[in-house]
Amino acid sequence: MTRDERRVVSPWNIANVLTVLRLALVPFFVFCLFLPGTGWRLAALAVFGVASITDHLDGELARRYGLITDFGKIADPIADKALTGAALVCLSILDELPWWVTIVILGRELGITLLRFILLRHAVIPASYGGKVKTVLQIAAIVLYILPGVPWPLRWAAMGAALIVTVATGVDYLVRAVKLRQVARRARGE
């Protein structure tokens, strides 16, 4: 056992505090998004932007300073899905984004999250480069939908790219999960 493996990391470290902050910002984002007027729309965009930045920052801090915890492994993806999910659902409720787009993206996100929890006892499938691109595209598309005055073709192009990469990375994750499960079964002699 190395020195780092023996070190106990408190769940109340800066990375996890940022994750909890992201979760706490979701209701404020939703509140601002549903209020009428450009000022409230920009406030919603600001809250979404801050929450999105914490998504990158908490992971970076956790990796750089060895602050990875079991709490963070569970809470971080939940916070991510809560933020993007709330944005997509709200935009659909406001009739600015078709429901089918929200359902496809959230279906993929929830399905992969459940799959991760199922596979947790065997191994963790690390986030792929495609998964990171998917997150960036989803955030960029949501920002374009929240921002007042963005032309529809630009919004649709961004959301279309996010949708395509979301589905493609979901399929990739399923393929990797099946392979991992097969390797685990062979290792157990099944």
C-alpha positions as CSV (number, residue, x, y, z in Angstrom):
1,M,0.0,0.0,0.0
2,T,1.5,3.4,-1.0
3,R,1.4,6.5,1.2
4,D,-1.4,8.0,-1.0
5,E,-3.6,4.9,-0.6
6,R,-3.3,5.0,3.2
7,R,-4.3,8.7,3.3
8,V,-7.9,9.3,4.2
9,V,-9.5,12.1,2.2
10,S,-12.2,14.0,4.0
11,P,-15.5,14.2,2.1
12,W,-15.6,17.9,2.9
13,N,-12.8,19.0,0.6
14,I,-13.0,21.8,-1.9
15,A,-13.8,19.5,-4.8
16,N,-16.8,18.1,-3.1
17,V,-17.9,21.5,-1.8
18,L,-18.0,22.7,-5.4
19,T,-20.1,19.7,-6.4
20,V,-22.6,20.4,-3.6
21,L,-22.6,24.1,-4.7
22,R,-23.5,23.0,-8.2
23,L,-26.4,21.0,-6.9
24,A,-27.5,24.0,-4.7
25,L,-27.4,26.3,-7.8
26,V,-29.9,24.2,-9.8
27,P,-33.0,25.5,-8.1
28,F,-31.8,29.1,-8.4
29,F,-31.1,28.5,-12.1
30,V,-34.6,27.1,-12.6
31,F,-36.2,30.0,-10.7
32,C,-34.4,32.6,-12.8
33,L,-35.2,30.8,-16.1
34,F,-38.9,30.8,-15.5
35,L,-39.1,34.5,-14.6
36,P,-40.1,36.8,-17.5
37,G,-37.7,39.3,-18.9
38,T,-34.2,39.5,-20.4
39,G,-32.6,40.4,-17.1
40,W,-33.9,37.2,-15.5
41,R,-32.8,35.2,-18.6
42,L,-29.3,36.6,-18.2
43,A,-29.3,35.9,-14.5
44,A,-30.2,32.2,-15.4
45,L,-27.4,32.2,-17.8
46,A,-25.0,33.5,-15.2
47,V,-26.1,30.9,-12.7
48,F,-25.8,28.1,-15.3
49,G,-22.3,29.4,-16.3
50,V,-21.1,29.4,-12.7
51,A,-22.5,25.9,-12.1
52,S,-20.9,24.7,-15.3
53,I,-17.5,26.1,-14.4
54,T,-17.7,24.2,-11.0
55,D,-18.2,21.0,-13.0
56,H,-14.8,21.4,-14.6
57,L,-13.1,22.9,-11.5
58,D,-14.2,20.2,-9.0
59,G,-12.8,17.4,-11.2
60,E,-9.6,19.2,-11.9
61,L,-9.0,19.9,-8.2
62,A,-9.9,16.4,-7.1
63,R,-7.4,14.8,-9.6
64,R,-4.6,17.3,-9.1
65,Y,-4.7,17.2,-5.2
66,G,-5.8,13.7,-4.7
67,L,-9.2,14.7,-3.3
68,I,-11.2,11.9,-5.0
69,T,-13.7,10.4,-2.6
70,D,-16.6,7.9,-2.8
71,F,-19.0,10.8,-2.1
72,G,-17.5,12.8,-5.1
73,K,-17.7,9.7,-7.4
74,I,-21.4,9.5,-6.7
75,A,-22.4,13.2,-6.2
76,D,-20.5,14.7,-9.2
77,P,-22.4,12.8,-11.9
78,I,-25.7,13.4,-10.1
79,A,-24.9,17.2,-9.9
80,D,-24.0,17.2,-13.6
81,K,-27.2,15.4,-14.6
82,A,-29.3,17.7,-12.3
83,L,-27.9,20.8,-14.0
84,T,-28.2,19.8,-17.6
85,G,-31.4,17.9,-17.0
86,A,-33.0,20.9,-15.3
87,A,-31.9,23.1,-18.2
88,L,-33.3,20.7,-20.9
89,V,-36.6,20.1,-19.1
90,C,-37.1,23.8,-18.4
91,L,-36.4,24.7,-22.0
92,S,-38.9,22.1,-23.1
93,I,-41.5,23.3,-20.7
94,L,-41.0,26.8,-22.0
95,D,-41.6,25.4,-25.5
96,E,-38.1,26.4,-26.7
97,L,-36.7,22.9,-27.1
98,P,-38.6,19.9,-28.5
99,W,-39.4,17.3,-25.8
100,W,-37.9,14.5,-28.0
101,V,-34.5,16.1,-27.7
102,T,-34.8,16.3,-24.0
103,I,-36.0,12.7,-23.7
104,V,-33.2,11.3,-25.9
105,I,-30.4,13.2,-24.0
106,L,-31.9,12.5,-20.5
107,G,-32.6,8.9,-21.5
108,R,-29.0,8.4,-22.4
109,E,-27.7,10.2,-19.4
110,L,-29.9,8.3,-16.9
111,G,-29.2,5.0,-18.6
112,I,-25.4,5.4,-18.5
113,T,-25.5,6.6,-14.9
114,L,-27.5,3.5,-13.9
115,L,-25.1,1.3,-15.8
116,R,-22.2,2.9,-14.0
117,F,-23.7,2.1,-10.6
118,I,-24.4,-1.5,-11.8
119,L,-20.8,-1.9,-12.9
120,L,-19.3,-0.1,-9.9
121,R,-18.6,-3.4,-8.1
122,H,-16.6,-4.8,-11.1
123,A,-14.7,-1.7,-12.2
124,V,-15.1,1.9,-13.2
125,I,-15.2,2.8,-16.9
126,P,-13.3,6.1,-17.1
127,A,-14.8,9.0,-18.9
128,S,-13.7,9.0,-22.5
129,Y,-12.6,12.0,-24.5
130,G,-15.9,11.7,-26.4
131,G,-17.7,12.0,-23.1
132,K,-15.9,15.2,-22.3
133,V,-16.7,16.6,-25.8
134,K,-20.4,15.6,-25.2
135,T,-20.5,17.6,-22.0
136,V,-18.9,20.7,-23.6
137,L,-21.3,20.5,-26.6
138,Q,-24.4,20.0,-24.3
139,I,-23.3,23.0,-22.2
140,A,-22.6,25.2,-25.3
141,A,-26.0,24.3,-26.8
142,I,-27.8,25.0,-23.6
143,V,-26.1,28.4,-23.3
144,L,-27.2,29.2,-26.8
145,Y,-30.8,28.4,-25.9
146,I,-30.7,30.4,-22.7
147,L,-29.0,33.4,-24.3
148,P,-31.6,35.8,-25.7
149,G,-31.5,36.7,-29.4
150,V,-29.4,33.7,-30.7
151,P,-30.7,32.7,-34.2
152,W,-32.6,29.4,-34.3
153,P,-30.3,27.8,-36.9
154,L,-27.3,28.3,-34.6
155,R,-29.1,26.9,-31.7
156,W,-30.3,23.9,-33.7
157,A,-26.8,23.3,-35.1
158,A,-25.3,23.3,-31.6
159,M,-28.0,21.1,-30.1
160,G,-27.8,18.7,-33.1
161,A,-24.1,18.3,-32.6
162,A,-24.6,17.7,-28.9
163,L,-27.4,15.2,-29.6
164,I,-25.3,13.2,-32.1
165,V,-22.3,13.0,-29.8
166,T,-24.5,12.2,-26.8
167,V,-26.0,9.2,-28.6
168,A,-22.6,8.1,-30.1
169,T,-20.8,8.2,-26.7
170,G,-23.7,6.4,-25.1
171,V,-23.3,3.5,-27.6
172,D,-19.5,3.6,-27.0
173,Y,-20.1,3.3,-23.3
174,L,-22.5,0.4,-23.7
175,V,-19.9,-1.5,-25.8
176,R,-17.2,-0.8,-23.3
177,A,-19.5,-2.0,-20.4
178,V,-20.3,-5.2,-22.2
179,K,-16.6,-5.9,-22.8
180,L,-15.8,-5.1,-19.1
181,R,-18.6,-7.5,-18.0
182,Q,-17.3,-10.3,-20.2
183,V,-13.7,-9.8,-18.8
184,A,-15.1,-9.8,-15.3
185,R,-17.0,-13.1,-15.9
186,R,-13.9,-14.8,-17.5
187,A,-11.8,-13.7,-14.5
188,R,-14.4,-15.4,-12.1
189,G,-14.4,-18.5,-14.3
190,E,-18.1,-18.2,-15.4
